[in-house]
């Protein structure tokens, strides 16, 4: 499989202050719910058993996952003992450090294959097709040429939706007849990308429930066919996860990783979610990098994942 690294794309080269402001705004729901209540907990009071109990409850409600919460609490309790901390307000920065340590800085993306083939997968309603359009706009800003493969042949409006985006972005769309073989569409898209010498081929796959065996088998077939169309492809397999689904997204990610070897995560609808903590569970359980995060409706609101800005955003810093 071709190596991938990533050069950051900026539209108008926003300043660091602009970047952090976008994250703060996008994560407002997360920071005002369970995470927001941490401010009350971290007052100038003594650390007691009640402090730990309440902190555990808040972190679980924020969807960090039971195992991650246990690890964080163990680390904080060790720090309290070794550093002699006595006041709960002293835990605030320690918690930020612990949370940041549990998020991987995403790898830089650089494309070594020509074309490089990206398969985008996810369940229905995750925002997959819209995310593809936002990715295309980012890559266009980097000067990349590309085409779309409309391999979601089962949802009636899927091809039309991708075609609308293709027309707006001036990206050609390779498609087939309704309910045609998605593998054939993906094969044709890759071959078209090779013959046209584009930089990227982005393949939209049918949204499918991760619990449906036959649908996951169909996705595996698309994956195999892409490899036949171009040895080494797909070069990236990105899973779009709806952040509003919380811990259920983790089960989806496990199933897709098992089926097609997902290489990276895109968190969509993070601005609509009060469950930002699920990012930590994804990192702990799957070891997959979170590459992008959706912080709004506009194309530029799909931003490179920034662990520091994410942690500061959910903590309301």
N, C-alpha and C positions, 0 to 999 in steps of 0.2 A: 504494500500500500504506500502510495506517495506520501512524503512527509508534508506536514502542514504547519506553517507558522503564520502569524498574523500581524500585518501592519495596520495600525489604527487609522480609521477613516474619520476625518472631521469635515463638516460641511463648510462652516465659516470659522474654523479654528476657534472654538469657544474657549474662554479662559477657564482656569481651574475653578474660579468662583462660580462661573455659569454652570459648569458641570455638577458641582456639589449642590447648587440651587435646584437643578433639575432633579437630582436624586432625592433631595429633601421633599420637594413637591410631589414627586411620584410615589414616595413611600409614606405619604401623610396618613393614609388609613392604617398602615401597620404601626406607625409610631404613636398613633392616638389611641390604640386599643390596648392589648396586653402589654406591649413594650412601654406605652405611655404611662402606665401605672407604676413603672419602676422608679419614676421620679419621686413618687410619694414614699416608696419603700426605702430609697436611698436618702433618707433624711439624716439629721445629726443625732441619731439614736444609737444605742448600743446594739451590737450584733448578738442576737439571741437565737434560740431554736425556732422561734416564730419567724425570724428574718429568713432563715433557710427554707422553712416550709412555704412561706409566701413567695419567695423567689422561685422555688421549684414549680409552684402552681402557675405563676405568670409565664414562665418559659415554656411550660407544656401547653398552655393556652395559646401561646404565640406560634405553636406548631414546629418547635425545634425537633421533636421526637424524643421519646423516653430515653433512649440510649445517649443521645447527645446531651440532654439535660443532666443526666447522671454524671457524665464526664466533666461537664462544665462545673457542676457543684463540687465534685471531688477536687478539681484543680483549685477552685476558689477557697475551699476549706483548708487545703494544704498551705495556700498562700497566707491565709489568716494566721495559721499557726506559726509559720516560719518568719513572717514579717511582724507579727504581734499586732495585727490590726484589731481595733476594738469598735470602731464606729462604722455604721452601715454606709455612710456617704463615701467612705474609703473604698468600697467595693465597686463603685461605678466605673472607674477607669480600668480596674482589674477585669471587670466583666467585658468591657469593650475589647481589651487585649485578648481575652480568652475566645471571644466570638470571632475576632479577626483571624486568629491562628487556625481556625477551622474552615477557612475559605481559601481555596486555591486561586492564585492569580491566573487568569486564563492565558493560554499560550498565544503568542502572536501568530496570526494566520498569514502564511505565504504559500502561494500555489505553485507547485513544481511540475505538475502534469499539464499538458495542453491538449484538449481542455481538461480542467479539473471538474469532476462530477460530484455534485452535492445532492444527496437524497434527503428530503425533509419528510419526517414521519410524525405521527401524533394521532390522538383520538379526535373524533368529531367534536367540533365546538372549541377546540384549543386555540383557534386563531392562526392555523397553519398557513393557509393561502395568503392571508393578509401579511403575515410575517415574511413570506417569500417575497412579496412586493417590496416590503421595507428593506429587506436584504439587498434586493436588486438595485434599489435607489442608492444604498450605501456603496455598493460595488461600482455602480456607474460613476459615482463621485471619485472613485479611485482610478477611473479610466479603463475599467474592465468591460470587455464585450461579453455577451452571454445570450443564452436562449433558455426558454422554459420547456420542460416536458410535462404535459398535462396527463399524468398517469392515474389521476383520480377519475376513473371512467364510470364509477357506480353512482356518484351523487350527481343528480341531474344538472345542478347549476354550477358544479365545480369547474368544468372546462370553460364555461362562459365567464365565470368570475375571474379565472386566470387570464382569459383572453382580454377582458376589460383592462386589467392591470398591464398586460403586455402592450396593448395599444397606447396606454397613457405613458408608459416608460420606453416605448419604441423597442420592445424586446419581442422577437419572434416566438411564437408558441407552437410546439409540435404536439398535435393531438390526434385522436382517432375517433371512430364513430362511438355514439353512446353505448355503454356496456361492452365495449370492445376489450380485448385482452390488455390489461395495464402493462404487462411485461413487454408486449410488442411496442406499445407507445414509448416506454422507457428506452427500449433498444433503438428505435428510430431516432429518438431525441439525442442519444449519445452519438450515434453514427452521423447525424446531421451536424452536431457540434464539432466532430472530427473533420468532416468535409469542409465546413465553413471556417474552420480555424478560430473559433471563438475561445475566449479565456475560460469561461465557466458555463456548465450546464447544470441548471437547478431543476430537479425533478420533484414535482408535487405528487405525493402518493395518497391513496384513499384513506381518509380518516377511519379508524377502526377501533372497536373496543378491544382492549388488551386481553379481555377474558374470552374472546371468540377465537377458538383454535383455528377454524378454517380460514378466517380472515388474516390471521397472523401467518399462516402457511402461504397465503397468496403474497404477502409482503416479502417473505423469504424468497419466493420465486422471482419477484421483481429485482431483488438484490442480486440473485444469481445471474439473471439475464443481463443486467447492467455490466457485470463482470465479463460476460461473453462478448458484449459489444465493444468493450475496451478493457484489456487486461489491466488489473490494478484498480479498476473502478468498482464501486464508488470510492472517491478519495476522502469523503467526509459524509457522515450520517448524523444529521442533527435532529434531535427530538424536541418538538415544541410542547411545552407543558403549561397548562393554564394555572397560574399561581393561586387563583381563587379556590382551587380544589384541595389545597392543603396536603395532608398526608396521603390522600388517594393518588396524588401525582407520583408519589414514590413507588407505589405498586405498578403504575403504568410504566415508569422508567425501567423498573426491573424487568418487566415483560419484554419491552422493546429492546433493551440491551441484550437479553438472552436470545431474541429472535434474529436480530440483524447487526449486533455489535455497534450500538450507538457510540459515537465518538465525542459528542458534545451536546449540551443542553441550552435551549433558549427558553427563558421564562417569560411568557406572555401575560399581559393583564396584571402586571405587578402593581400598577397604580390603582387597580380596583380591588386589591386584596388586603385583608387584615391579617394574612397568614404568611408574611414574609419569612418567618422562621423556617419554613420548609426547605429553603435553600441549604441550610446546615445539614438537614437530614439527607438530602440528595448527595452532598459531598461526602458525608460519613459512610453512607450505605453503598454508594455506587462508585465513588472515586472518579466521577466524570466532571470535567470542567464546565462551569456555566459560562457560556461565551457571550451571550447577549441578554438584555432585559428590556421588556416593553414597558415604558413609563408613561405612555399616553397613546392617543389615536394617530398623531401625525407621523409621517415616515421617519422624521429625524428623532422621534421619541423611542425608536429602537436603538439602544445605545450599548456600547461595549460594556460588559460587566466589570464593575469597579468594586472590589471587595471593601476597600476603605470607605468609599462613599456609601455603599450599601449598609455597612454596620452603623456608620454615623447617622444615616437616614432613618433606620428603624429605631435607633435609640433617641432620635430627635435632637441630635447634636448639631 
